[in-house]
């Protein structure tokens, strides 16, 4: 198979110095005819002259100038020097050929030598062999030149090359000057930006210190407010109880007879005292909840009796034309919760509905849902009252806030009902959400875990009361994790701590824990993002998740916590609250524990 084509242009013997001038002249003619100009021409002619001069005087020295056309490659101008004897090319000649040209190859065999040098030719649109024919024609028409003319031509070429080099050097100097000027500008800009950044950092540090001081002041103010509520509520309870007791004594059947007007007045005193006592109890509970001292007392609860008592207590509050619908329940899962807290939550919601409903009905529905194999109760109150505007639906959960409007006139209340109900729901491990539309009524949904086995009298406690095999806690606050560690040690046999949230998902996939505790406020990705990732991943979607927050659990964005089982405040966390939120069995999970069991360990740069 044909690998290419070689067109020989001329063969020159090299015996005397005059032959070296002829080689240079013919090399120039051939290069121009083949399309080599400028620096490429000078390089080729220089190499031919250098090699010819170096080998001059060797026996049988010839040079063959030709055009080689390899298949699929650019054409090549080639000069092949051949000679015999012991002489080898000098190192300078070979270095020049290798440095200046595209091709250089030296061969020696049995006293015969060959040195081939070559340069790639620019692309041509003509047919193969056309450039070789042009080169041969240029050689035929060149005639003979004297040595003086040859030297003048060489001098012109050298001057032209020097002029081009000088122009390139001037251009390089100009570019260097521009680069130096640019560098100076960059250095000046960097200095300016560094100064601005330093000034900004100083301001940030000052602002941070100011914020720390403001935070401390707010914390102290909040603590003072909580102490004030607790003290005032505690001091008010005794005289209010006395007022109620005295009114009841005066109204008792064995007491001295009263006139009808006196009896009516004493009834009003007793009723007002009871209302005041309920308000004092609410204030005291709110103060306890804020300080973390309000803990649920979990017992088995007779839901049917609880609803019957609500029905009897609230029936008298319904206006004419308003129907109160509280159902009887049968065949529901066992409910273990704080009966008093749940009663207060439902009473607050239903009384709010009755207060602002003038026609229609106030209804309570009770349902159950299965979540990760655990039953949850869902209590929903709906009314046909005035409703709440969209821009007020978040504010109604602020303590002491009341929606302004004519409908509030003549209506008793302090603005504590909904915030109080949400706090109690959070303590029960649940979630309270509200939806409303002006003129169409309000709907409040309370979701709490049934947790049938948590408060069993036979449930173990202390170190023997471990309820599950493994937990993963994701929190970047080492102080909080340090305080939480002994609490979690009573809930799980193995606790994995992750302080870098970006590693949390990988750790959870690897550990396959029975439950996960996640802090909301962390560097990206925060707790909200982690919840979404865990919910979308089939490998982690089934794992129960409890959200931890240092803010009021009622203030978090509930719409982004659909995958969370519960929201717990970080203050005064107890094993019972965590176990209640997770709805764990005292006996632990049913599945086989993971292979890696044992003591607590850390992962992801957690506090050791």
Buried (B, 14 or more C-beta within 10 A) or exposed (E): EEEEBBBEBBEBEBBEEEBBBBBBBBBBBBBBBBBBEEEBBBBBBBBBBBBBBBBBBBEEBEBBBBBBBEEEEEBBBBBBBBBEEEBBBBEEBBEBBBEBBBBBEBEEEEEEBBBBBBBBBEEEEEEEEEBBBBBBEBBEEEEEBEEEEBEEBBEEBEEEBEEEEEEEEEEEEEEEEEEEEEEEEEEEEEEEEEEEEEEEEEEEEEEEEEEEEEEEEEEEEEEEEBEEBBEBBEEBBEEBEEBBEBBBEBBEEEEEEEEEEEEEBBEEBBEBBBEBBBBBBBBBBBBBBBBEEBBBEBBEBEBBEBBEBBBEEBEEBBEEEBEBEBEEBEEBBEBBBBBBBBBBBBBBBBBBBBBBBEEBBBBBBBEBEEEBEBBBBBBBBBBBBBBBEEEBBEBBBBBEBBBEEEEBEEEEBEBBBBBBBBBBBBBBBBBBBBBBEEEEBBBBBBBBBBBBBBBBEEBEEEEEBBBBBBBBBBBBBBEBBEEBBEBBBBBBBBBBBBBBBEBBBEBBEEBEBBBBBBBBBBEEBBBBBBBBBBBEBEEBEEBBBBBBBEEBBBEBEBEBBEBBBBBBBBEBBBBBBBBBBBBBBBEBBEEEBBEEEEEBEBBBEBBE
